[in-house]
Amino acid sequence: MAVAKDIQADARARVPKRTGRLMGSIDASADGDDALVGPTDAASSFNGPYGRAVELGGMRSAHNPSGRMWWHEGGSWHSAESNMMPSQPYLKPAAENIADSGRAEKIYADYWRRAMEAG
């Protein structure tokens, strides 16, 4: 569970800035001997599971009275009824960072050492 909590903290630091709801929804929970990390249903939107769309990219559509989305890019405003949201990975790089840093191995080695000493 300690590794899951480290991944959770790293992923929360990586989410795009305007996604406070997504950041808050990233949960780490126990599942028997395993742990799960990822966004909960709190990270859903009118267009569906928002956490997955941010990580992998996906189609999004406007859900306001005008029926159009607006965004600023390249010095001018653009609009569309729908567009492709680019992939903005946060979970995969967080997990890779924890694995590459050696923190996961250290946590498991510490647990193994304590178990050996207790036995």
N, C-alpha and C positions, 0 to 999 in steps of 0.2 A: 504494500500500500504506500510505502514511502516513495518509491519510484513514481507511482501514479501521481502522488501529490507534487513531486518535482516537475513532472510533465505538465500537470495542470497549471502550476505557477508560471512556467515558461510559456505555455500556450496563451495564457491570459495576457502576458506581456507582448505577444506578437500579433494579436488581432488588430485589424484596422482601427484607427482611432475613433471613428464615429460609431462603433459597435459596442457601446457599453452594455447593452442587453446581452449580446453574444458573450462578451467577456465574463459577465456575471453568471452565465448559464453553464460554463465549462465546469463539469463536476468530476470528481474522482470518487468511485465507490467500490466496495468489496463485492466480489462475486465468487464465493467459496474461497478457494486458494488463490484465485486470480483477482485482478483489479481492472476496472474499466475507467477510461478517461474519455470525455467528449462532451459536446453540448447537449443539454437536456431539451425538452419540448419548449422551454421558455425562449429558446432561440429559434422560434418559428415566426413566420410573417404571413401576410396575405398570399404571397407567392409560394408558400410551403416551408420546408425545413431550411431556415436561413443559414445555420451552421454548416451544413453540407455544401450549400451553394457558394459560400465564401471560400471554403477549403478547395473545392473542385471547379468552381465557376458554374454558370448555368443561365438559362433564359429567365428574365424577369419582366414583369409588365407593370404598367402604371395602375395605381389603385386610388387615385384622387378624383375629385369631380371633373377636372379638365380632361381626364383620360390620357394625360401625357406625363412623361418623366422629364425633368430638366436637370442638366449637369453642366458644369463649367469645365472646359478643357481647351487647351491651346489658345487661351485669351478670348474665347467667345463662348456663348451659351448654345447648347444643343438640346433638342427634345426628340422624343419618340414615344410611340405607344408601348413598345417593348424593345429590349436589346439584350445582348449577351453580357452577363456580368463576368469580368475576368477572374481567373483563379487567384486567390490571395491566401495561400497556404499558411496555416498557423499550427495545426496539430502535428503534421508530419515533421516539419523542421524542429519542433519542440522535442518530439520523441528522439529524433536523430541527434539533437544537441545533448540530451541526457545520456544517450548511449555512447556518443563519441567522447564525452567528458570523463567517462569512467565512473560517474557517480552511481550508476545502476550496479555495476560490479562491486563497488565499495559497500553499498547498502546491503547487498546479498551476502558478501563476505562477512560483514559485521554480524548479521543475523545468524549465519552458519557458525561463526566462532562462538557466539553466545549459546547457541543450541548445544554445541560440543562441550562447552564448559559446564552447562547445566546437567548434561547427561552423564 
